[in-house]
Amino acid sequence: MLIQPYQLYVERTDEAHNMARFYAMTIEPNLFGEVSLTRRWGRIGAQGQTKVQHFAREQDAVAAFLYLLRQKRSRGYRVTPSVTQH
């Protein structure tokens, strides 16, 4: 059981380079008692790609979540609170 919900949606836009990307992550329990980190990314307005990773412990999923968050922030992705999530 998750202690708290983990959910993130960030965007990176640069009109000069015709760049409009999104990256979304959630941590959720699955039916087998594991924890799943679901990642979605792609061009804003498109379906994008999805990847799901399964972890036996919530701490491992949270560590991966935080690592990816730091990685995306360093590449210029920013939280956009007024945007409707996909």
Secondary structure, 3 states (H helix, E strand, C coil): CCCCCEEEEEEEEEHHHCEEEEEEEEEEECCCCCEEEEEEEEECCCCCEEEEEEECCHHHHHHHHHHHHHHHHHCCCEECCCCCCC
